[in-house]
Amino acid sequence: MTVASGISEEAKPVQVTLHPLRVGVEQEPLCIFGTGDLGRSLGLRLLQTGCRVVYGSRRPHSCGPLPEGAEVMSHEAAARAARLIFICVHREHYTFMETLATYLKGKVLVDLSNNLKKDIYPEANAVYLQRLVPGATVVKGLNTLSAWALQNGLLTGKQVYLCGNSAEAKQAVAEVATKMGLTVLDRGSLSAARDLEDFPLRLFPEWRLPLRIAVSLTAFFYFYLLIRDVIYAYVEQGKDISYRIMVSLANKVFPIVSLVMLSLCYLPGVIAAFLQLYRGTKYRRFPNWLDRWMLCRKQMGLIALGFAFLHAIYTFIIPIRYAVRHKLISRVVDEMKNNKTTPFDFDNTEAWGTDSFYVLGILGFFLYVLLGLTSLPSVGGSLSWREFSFIQSKLGHVTLFICTVHGYIYGWNKFLRLSTYKWYTPPGYMLCLVVPSVVLVLKMLILLPCVDGTLTRIRQGWERTQSSEEETGGIKATNL
């Protein structure tokens, strides 16, 4: 499910039908008011789709270079020549159109303007334009397009939104937008114009919750480990190991946050499954918090992948650090002076643990990258739904399992040591294993045949209450 901006849930596709206002087919020109970057880029794109384009300008003979093939004339002449006019000027300059009211009567004005910040004006720009030119029909739309996207042709499949009080006017604009390769969604009447104008002002709306969670986890575990490792060593042992803050401490935080974020991608799915089992139906809406959580799982997964990348890079630079090289050299010198070498663990316990730890880390990181690649639209679009679901769900849980085991092996011989619990606090890796362990246990419960069978029936449309009523009715009919 794709929610591009939070406003597409209520949007519906425009049905393209023939209307008397239809433009472009008979080579009726399309007019653009405004010769700035947006106006020039829009004109270029319209010309590439085979439309005639005329520009209306205050200075027709000195308005700068325009796309080849376009005509430029005064506002009055351009308004007479076309019935569909794109307004590519700022709201502050709308007043000139009051003097053109006679020429704009019966025309369709497409308002592409946006504001620099929310609630800067008491009314939407499109509503203000409609009030200035009451004889015209104003349609708000295409304001989510940038000059850069228009110039580079990055429009295929891109969603744009329209709103207006005239279905015929919106239809005419929709036909032009469709010829440009856009997907048009109707947002209803002109009262929705403010929502459309506020949409470009939003900064990564789907990323806010995942980023807040990631930043909170990073800050918590960083200061938690700072107290346990650095401050503890200075207070209790008198050692200054503050140099570990830059690499060692960060390399502990990155995998912890990555594993927790990955588990948070799959926890809402498990919660939703148990909620459906409890309700006995799939037709009841999830709570808002769970619905919002499920919609940002992709972003959580990509953030988790980013932290995994940082962990891998930091791990590679560990051998070249000054502290590590100094420790190895000192150890070799001490062994040479004492004529003594460290014996190899002939039980192979340490060797097996170390190799297993690294192999699971490499395999988990590979699957991490695979999940990230399939989340890209260009890759995911080439997969069938079953293939995409297999990778994102089944391989995703396998990735979570491998990374969790990777964490358990890291501390397999430290869980029962009292020295592990500095100031009676557990290490960070123990804390980060709680959430993924809970997710994996709950997922195993769902995979039990008795539970999985019931859940599959519910997701296929079966309802517990409906089934009970049918069985009761059948018994009563038999008794009668």
N, C-alpha and C positions, 0 to 999 in steps of 0.2 A: 504494500500500500504506500503510495507516494503522497505526501502532503508538502507541497512546494512552499507554502507560505502561511499556512494556518487559515487561509480563506478559501482554499480550493475544495474543502469538504462539502460546502453548500453549492459549489458551482456546478453548472450543467452545460454540456456541449451545445453550441448553437447549431440548429438544423438549417442547413443552407438550402434555400429555395429561391425561385426567380421572383423578382419584384420590379416594378417600374423604375425604381431608383438605381437599378443595377448599373455599375460603372465598369470601365475598362474594356468590356467586350466590344463596344462600338467605338473604342478609342476616344471616348470622352475624356478630357484631361482631368487629372487630379491636381488640386492646388495645395501649395504649402505656404503658409505664412511664417516666415522666419528663415534666414539664410545663415544661421550659425552652424555649429558642428552637427547637432541633431538634425536640423533641417536638410543640410547637404547630404548627410548619410542616409536619411530616409528617402530623399529623392533618388539617390544612386540605386538604392535597393528596388524602388518602384520601377525605375527605368530598366533594371535587369530582368524584371518580371514581365516586361513588354508594355507597361503603361506609359501614357503621355503625362508629363509633369510640367506644371507651370508654377513659378514662384511669384509671390506677391511681396514687394519690397518698397520701403519708403524711398530708397535710392536705386532705382532699377539699373542705372548705368554705372554705379560704383559700389556694388554690393559684394565684390570679391569673386573668386573663382567658384563656379557651380558645376555640377556633373555635366558631362558632355551629352548633349541631346535635350537638355531641359531649356525651357523658355523662362524669361524673367520679364515682369511688367509691373505696373503699379498695383496697389492693393485693389483699387476699384476695378481695373481691367481683369485682374486675375479672378476676383469674386464673380464677375459676370461670366467668365469662361467655364467655370466648373461648378458642380453641385456638391462635391465632397471636398472639404477644406481641412487640412491638418494644421492645427495651431501649435507651432513649435517656438513660442515665445514665452517669456516669464509673465507671471500674473501681473507684475507691476506695470507692464506695457499693454495690458488688455484694453485700456481706455480708448485707444485709437479706433477700436472696432465699433464704438458707439457712433462714430461719424459714418461708418459703413453700413449702418442698420438697413438702409434701403436696399443696398446691393446684396446683403446677406439674408434677406427674407426668403424663407423656404429652403435655405441651404442647410447642409449637415456639417456641423463644426466638430472635429475630433480634437479633444483637449488632451495633449500629451504632457502637460506640465506636472512638476512635482515641487514640494516645498523643501526648504533646508532643515526644518525641524517641525515637530508635531505642534498642532494647535497654535500656529503662528497667526492664523487668520480666523475670524469667527465663523466663516463658512467655507465650504470646499471651493476650490478654484473653478471647477466645472459649473457649480451652482451659481457662482458669481458671474461667470461668462454668460450663462443662460439669462440672468437678470439684466446684463448689459445689452444683450441682443435677443429680446423676447421673440422676435419673428423667426429666428433660426432654431434648429433642433441640435442640441448639444449632446454628444456622446463622449463619455470619459473612457479612455482606453489607450493601449500601447505605451503607457507611461513607464512600464517596467523594462522597456528596450533601451539599451545604451547606444551611443554613437559608435563605440568600438565594435559591439556585436553586429550592428548593421553594416559597417564597413567590411568586416571580415566574413560576413555571411554565416555567422553562427546562430542561425534561427530555426533550423529544421527541428520540428517537434517541440519548440519552446512554447510554453504556455503564456498567453496574454489574456487580460481580462477586460471586459466591456461592461458598461452600465449606461442606461439612458431611459428616457420615458417613451421613446418611439421604437417599436419592434422593427419597423421598416428601415429606420436609420441605422440601427445596430446591425441589421442584416447586410446592408450595403458595406459597412465597415468590416464586417466579418468576412465578406467575400474577398475584399482586398487583402486582408491579413492572411487568409488561407492561401491566396496566390503567392504570398511572400514565404510560405512554408511554416506558418505559425499555427498553433492549436488555440482556438478561441473558446473562452469560457464566459458565459453570460452571468453577470452578478446582479441582474435585476434593474431596478429604477435608478434614477440619478441620485437618490438619497444614499447610495452606496459609494459615491464618489470619494468621500473622505477616507474610507477604508482603503480604497485603491491608491490614493495619494500618499497614505502613510506606509504602505507596504514597502516601497524602496528605501525607507528610512530604517527599516529593521536590520539589525546587524547580527547575522547568524542566529536566527531565532531557534532553530532546531538544535543548535550546539550549546545553548546557554546552560541547560541543566547538566549535560555530561561534563562540560568544562568546570562548572561549579563543584561537582562531585570530585572530579580529578584533582582540582586545586586543593580542595579540602583534605582529601586523602593524602596528597603529597605533603602538605603543611603539617598534618598531624603526625605522620610517620617520620618525617624528617626531624621534627623537634623531639619526638619520642625516642628515636635512635640517638639523637644528639645527647640527650640526658643519659641514656643507658650506656653508651659507648665512650663518648668523649668526657663528659662531666663526671661520670662515675670513676673513670680511670684517674682523673686529676684529683678528685676528692678522697677516694679510698686508697689509691696506690701512689699518688704523687707524680703521675706520668703526664706529660704534655703530648698528647697525640692529636692535636688540633689539625694537623696536616691531613688527616683522614676525611675531613669535612668535604673536601672538593671532589674526591673520586670514590673512596671506599664507602662513605656514608650515602652518597648519591646512588652508587651501584647497588645498595641494599634497598633503597626506596623505590627505584624504577621497577624492578620485578614485582615488588609487593603491590604497587598501585596497578601495574599491568594485570596481574592475576585477579585482583579484586574487581577491576573494571570488566574483565572478561566474564567473570562469574555473574556480575550484575546484568550482563547481556542476556543470560539464560534464566536467571531467577524469575523475572516476570512471566515468562512462558510457563514455568512450573506452577507459579501461583495461580495463573489463569486456568491451568488444567484442573487443579484441585478445586477452584471456585466453580468450574463447570460441573465437576463431579458432585459437589455439595448441592448445587442448585438443581442438577438433573436436566439442564437445558443449556443450549448455546445462544438462545435468543434474548437473554437478558443482558443489558449493557454492563460492561465492566465499570468499576469506580473510576472517576476522573483521574485520580493519581496513578492508577494502574494503566489506564489507557495512554496517558502522557508518557509514562515510563516505557511502554512497549513501542511507542512511536520514535523514541530516540535511541533504540538499541543499536542501530547501525553506527551512529556517532560514537556511542560508548565503545563499540568494538574497534573503530578506527583509532580512537584515543589510546585504547589498550595496546594496539599494534605499534603506535608511536612510542610508547614507553618501553615496549619489548625491543624495538630498534635501539633505543638509547642504552638499554641494558646490554645488548650484544656489542655495541661499539665500545662501551666502557669496559667490558670484559676483555676485549682485545688489547686495550692499552695498559692493562694491569701489569704484564711482565716488563714493560719499559719504564715503569715508575721508579723514581729514585729510591723510595723506601724499600721496594721489593728487590731491586738490584743490590742495594746495600746489605739487605738481610741474607741474600743468597751468597754474596761474596764473603761476608763475615762467617757464615756457616762453613764454607769450604776452607777458609783460613784456619778456623778453630779445629776442624777435623785433621788438617795437615799438621798443626802444631801438636795435637794430642795423639797423632798417629792412630786415629780411630774413625771408623765410618759408621754411619747410621745403618743398622741392619734392615734388610728388606722384610716386609711382612709376608712370611711364607704361607700364612693362612689365606692370603689374597683378599682378605676382607676389605682393607682400605683401597686396594686396587680396583676391586669390583665396584665398590661404592662410588669411587671417583669416576670411573668409566661410565657407569650407569647414569650418574648425575649429568655428565656432559652429553651423552648420547640422547637422553630424554630432552635436554635443553635444546639441542640442535633440531631434533624431530619436532618438538613443540613449536619452535620458531618457524620452521618450514610450513607447518600447517597454519600457523598464524598468518603468514604471508599469503598463503593460498586463500584463506577466508577473506583477507583484505582485497585481493585481486578480483575475486568473484563479486564483491560488493560494488565494483565499478560498473556503471551502466553499460559501457561498451562491451564488457565481458559478460555480465549477467544477462544482457539482452540476447546473447547468442546461445544461452542455455535454456532448456525446457524447464517448466516449473518443477518437475520431479528432480531433475539434475540440480537445480538451484537449491531446492529444499534439502536434498541429500547432503550437499556440501555445507550449507549454512547451519543445518540442524544436527545431523548425525556426525559429520566430521567436526563440527563445532564443539559438540560434547566430548568427542574423542580428544580434541585439542585441550579442552579444559581438564580432562582426566590426566593427560600426559603431563601438563604443566603443574598440576597439583601433586602428582607423584614426584615430579622433579623437585618440588619444595619439600616433600616429606623425606626424600633421600638426603637432601642437604643437611637436615638435622636429625637423621635417624639414630645417631648415637649420643644425642645431646638432650633429649627430652627428659631423661631421668637424672641428669646431673644437677646438683644444687647450684654449682657455679654458673649455670646457664641463666639462672633467675637473679639478675643483678637488682638489688634493692627490691627483691620479691616481685619483680615484673618479668613477664615472659618476653622472649625475643620477638622482633617484628615479624619474622617468617612464620612463627606460630600463630600470631594474630591473623595474618593474611590467609591462613589455611582454613579458617573457620567458615567463611562464606562459601568458597568453592566446595568444601566438603559437604555442607548442608545441601547445596544445589545438586551434587552428584547423588547423595543419598535419596533425596526426594525424586530425582529422575529415575533411579533404580526402582523405587516404589511404583512409579507410573508405568514402568515397563513390565511389571508383573502381569501375567496373562489375564487374571480376573479384573484388574484395574484397567489395563489397556483396552480390553474388549468393550467395557462399559463406556470408556471415554471415546472410543472410535464410533460407537453407536450414537452417542450424544452429538458428536461433530458431524454426523451424517444426517441429523435432523430429528432423532428420537428424543422424546421428552418423557421424563419419569411420571409427571402428573397426568399427561395425556394417556400414557400406557395404562396407568392404574384405573383411570376412568373407563377406558375401553374394556379392560378385563372385568371391572365391576358390572358394567352394562351388559356384558356378555353373559355373566353369571345370572343376573336378574332375568334376562330374556330366556335362559335355559330353564330357570325355575318356573317361569310363567308357562 
